[in-house]
Amino acid sequence: MADRGQLRVYLGAAPGVGKSYAMLGEARRRAGRGTDVVVGYVETHGRARTAVLLAGLAVMPRKTITYRARPSPSWMWTR
């Protein structure tokens, strides 16, 4: 039986403090060591350095749902 995964939470009090950058940096380090890494959701907010860290990582496709006859990203309606 395979070992269970670990959950790591990155907290930041403001946008732009480096949460996504830190997570993607760790993901690249782990992928480089042979760990399977899949990105569930990421928003680069136009930051080039964040987009560079995404290169080469598997990213799950976003799901679009229809709500009140309008297609919307699924993250907008989950709670």
C-alpha positions as CSV (number, residue, x, y, z in Angstrom):
1,M,0.0,0.0,0.0
2,A,1.3,3.5,-0.9
3,D,1.9,6.0,1.8
4,R,-0.8,8.7,2.3
5,G,-0.2,12.1,0.9
6,Q,0.4,15.2,2.9
7,L,-1.6,18.4,2.9
8,R,0.4,21.7,3.2
9,V,-1.4,25.0,3.6
10,Y,0.2,28.3,2.7
11,L,-1.3,31.3,4.4
12,G,-0.9,34.9,3.5
13,A,-2.7,38.0,4.8
14,A,-2.6,39.9,1.5
15,P,-2.6,39.3,-2.2
16,G,0.9,39.1,-3.8
17,V,2.8,37.9,-0.7
18,G,4.0,34.8,-2.5
19,K,1.6,31.9,-1.6
20,S,1.2,30.6,-5.2
21,Y,4.9,31.2,-5.9
22,A,5.9,29.2,-2.8
23,M,3.5,26.3,-3.6
24,L,4.6,26.1,-7.2
25,G,8.3,26.2,-6.2
26,E,7.8,23.3,-3.8
27,A,5.8,21.5,-6.5
28,R,8.7,21.8,-8.9
29,R,11.2,20.6,-6.3
30,R,9.1,17.6,-5.5
31,A,8.5,16.8,-9.2
32,G,12.2,17.0,-9.8
33,R,12.7,14.4,-7.1
34,G,10.2,12.1,-8.9
35,T,7.0,12.8,-6.9
36,D,3.8,12.9,-8.9
37,V,2.5,16.5,-8.8
38,V,-0.8,17.7,-10.2
39,V,-2.0,21.4,-10.0
40,G,-5.7,21.5,-9.1
41,Y,-6.2,25.2,-9.6
42,V,-4.0,28.2,-10.0
43,E,-4.5,31.8,-10.9
44,T,-1.4,33.7,-12.1
45,H,-3.0,37.1,-12.0
46,G,-0.7,38.0,-14.9
47,R,2.5,37.5,-13.0
48,A,5.1,36.2,-15.3
49,R,7.2,34.5,-12.6
50,T,4.2,32.5,-11.4
51,A,3.4,31.4,-15.0
52,V,7.0,30.3,-15.5
53,L,6.8,28.0,-12.4
54,L,3.7,26.3,-14.0
55,A,5.7,25.2,-17.0
56,G,6.1,21.4,-17.1
57,L,3.6,20.7,-14.3
58,A,0.3,18.8,-15.0
59,V,-2.7,21.2,-14.5
60,M,-6.2,19.8,-14.1
61,P,-8.6,21.4,-16.6
62,R,-11.2,23.8,-15.3
63,K,-14.8,22.7,-15.3
64,T,-17.5,25.0,-16.6
65,I,-21.0,24.7,-15.2
66,T,-24.2,26.4,-16.2
67,Y,-26.0,28.4,-13.6
68,R,-29.2,30.3,-14.5
69,A,-28.5,29.7,-18.2
70,R,-25.1,31.3,-18.0
71,P,-21.9,29.2,-18.2
72,S,-19.6,30.1,-15.3
73,P,-16.4,28.7,-13.9
74,S,-17.2,26.1,-11.3
75,W,-15.2,27.8,-8.5
76,M,-17.7,30.7,-8.5
77,W,-20.5,28.5,-7.2
78,T,-18.9,26.2,-4.7
79,R,-19.0,26.9,-1.0
